[in-house]
C-alpha cells in the first residue's frame, strides 16, 4: 500500500509497536527438554522468552532466530528505506506488518 492509497482512504491510525531493545541473547538456562531449555534475554535484566523443544525442530536454532529478531527488523527497515520497492514484496510486507503490529 503506497501513500496515495493511504491518503485516499482517509485518516490513518499511526501505531508504534514497541519491543524490548536489542541486543537479544540466547542463554541456556535449563538442560531439561520439558522446560524452557533456552532463554532469550534482552538488554535489561530478566527473560523475554523461553524456547521449548516440542519436537518440531532444532530448539537451539529457533532460539537463535528469535534472539536475532531486533537486528533482522532493523536491517529490513533499512533495506526498505534504501529500496522502497522492497515494501511491495509479499514476504517483506508481511514480515514488517507482523513485526510492527500493522496489518492483518
Buried (B, 14 or more C-beta within 10 A) or exposed (E): EEEEEEEEEEEEEEEEEEBBEBEBBBEEBBEEEEEBBBBBBBEEEEEBBBBBBEEEEEBBEBBBBBBBBBEBBEEBBEEBEEEEEBBEEEEBBEBBEEBBEBEE
